[in-house]
Amino acid sequence: MSSVISKASKAEGTDSALARHPREVGAAPAAVCLCDAVASLGGRPVLRGVDLKVRPGEVVALLGANGSGKSTTVKSVIGAVPLERGGLELFGTPYAKFRAWHRIGYVPQRTTAASGVPATVREVVSTGRLPQHGLLPFRRKDKAAVDRALAQVGMLDRAEDGVAGLSGGQHQRVLIARALVGSPELLIMDEPMAGVDVASQQVLADTLRQEVGRGTAVLLVLHELGPLEPLIDRTVVLRDGCVAYDGPPHPSTGQHALPGHDHVHPHGDDHLTTPGLLA
Amino acid sequence: MTEMLSYDFMQRALIAAVLVGITAPAVGIYLVQRRQALMGDGMGHVALTGVGLGFFFQTSPVWMAVLVCVLGAVVMELVRSRGNQRGDIALAMLFYGGMACGKMLVSMSAQAGNGSLESYLWGSILTVAPSDLITITVLAAVVIAVTIGLRRQLFAICQDEEFARVTGLPVRVLNLLLAVMAAVTVTVAMRVVGLLLVSALMVVPVVAAQQLTRSFAMTQAASIGVGVLVAVAGVAGSYQADLPSGPTIVLLAIVVFAVLSAVATPLARRRHRAASDHGPEVCEVRLPDQQQGRTEDSVTSRGLAQ
């Protein structure tokens, strides 16, 4: 019964396919299903028909040069950039009807802009628990979840410290703990390795490995595959707002294989600078 | 000193001062967190139109100010959330239009002269009428319930709005709620501090408190403490020395800020020293790592040049 439908659903990528088969009966629906996404920022078209699917438990890396639309793709997946055309489904539910935000953990690109008022590591991580308690008070089990997430990224001993005094890598670990605190089924991370010291990169890779082992699906924007390479099931390479490659990771299919990248962070690995797929 | 408590007007002014001292920093901390510290100032300008309408139609200036200020706050929030590049110009129109309109209406009304407008602009301890006090108390109770009861939620939307959206919080509703609370606070505070100085009491206690605090919750609590202290002391000083209450309160707040920041530096240094006692010097541990990073970096930059 389900084989017919799941076969039909392979004809993904168009609006009509989405409309006919809103969910794959029998199989769990894709965590993310972005279809023919078109979006622009300030009048400039940034996404020009991007198809992106992340299946449950799958680790997908989104690669591409600066300005190719990686971050915008991620922002449209979380609804921060509205789509002008195309469809978005999260866990089989159209975006407009999606309410199960507790299933998603989001790690934004780290910014250096500090907030105007001090806040502790614990306070920032606690906001990740809002999908669970919403407008209700914070309870003891919420606090336990925060402790667990902080321990997972090795920041429990810094819980009462201010976020303003953290290094780039520590700050990134805090943002990841904030996403993990609700035990999400899908992690969305925008450049988690950018500006992160080697020690923190190792912590992040270990944390991600644990999460993937737990069956969490991951959508990552990456500059290059780097130390995360063994975890990645599939890479999607964007170029000028279109998908240029979608398939298994290719060695050194990273930012370095692409024209126009800039180098912003240290490396823990010996990556090759051989020309990649798109060179 | 205690003799001032025997006057009804002073009792009312002191109660109003306590309420203002709590509400203004309790709301202001979110505006400071979002780097919108001057929003309260704009709202004060807009509220003047409400005061003018109150004079003109001979109704309660406080309630009219609440109404106009809430409308103004909703417009400001919509301008902000659109991220409009011409947003600041729209706000300038709103602020100065509100101010001009207020003065115009007051001068057109038969009821009151300029002396009365003056008390709304700079605050006065003589003008808190019994009916005003009831209004102020009700409004302050609402503001306190929202800003302290929804601390985590409002903290989240001011800390990282994009992330807050992904948690499924009703971000737009909460933003509007915060804007409305700020507007209500402006009108609560205007009798004691004055519309032109309202914003100071929303910002200065917060900035003063955060000289010594590391967490948001502590900053909020401490800024409320500073707010109540300077508001009550300012009103009392205003009575003793026959000074206008608004400027007295604001100057006191700035003195507290100066004292706390002078204390903060040696305290931070001591805390730093205590922290470094726990482990070895950072650079000793980091040195090999850094070196490694540097060599790798040079390798990759060679790669870049290829």
Interface residues (C-beta under 8 A of the other chain):
Chain A: K75 I78 G79 A80 R99 W101 H102 I104 Y106 P108 S115 G116 V117 P118 A119 T120 R122 E123 V124 S126 T127 G128 L130 P131 G134 L135 F138 E160 D161 G162 R178 D197 V198 A199 H256 H263 P266 H267 D270 H271 T273
Chain B: I29 V32 Q33 R34 R35 A37 L150 R152 Q153 F155 A156 C158 Q159 D160 E162 F163 A164 R165 V166 T167 G168 L169 V206 Q210 T213 R214 S215 F216 A217 T219 D289 Q292 G293 E296 D297 V299 T300 S301 G303 L304 Q306
